[in-house]
């Protein structure tokens, strides 16, 4: 896979970068980045399935992980702890 990164920070390893993408900006965890220059085209589950958000929440259709949007440029995976939903 060919990806060019120009002096920027890519997330801790959970971002999805398309083949041939030229990344010129910081990349959030779970972001799907494609193109030259790379632009965000959506969000991906850690298992590799594209997420569909309803409001600020999404649930992976394959592995059932749950995610919550924290502003326009960040999402977090959630898990249940008692009755409350807590970001990981």
Buried (B, 14 or more C-beta within 10 A) or exposed (E): EEBEBEEEEBBEEBBBBBEEBBBBBEBBBBBBBBEEEBBBBBBBBBEEEBBEBEEEBBBBEEEEBBBBBEEEEBBBBBEEEEEEEEEE
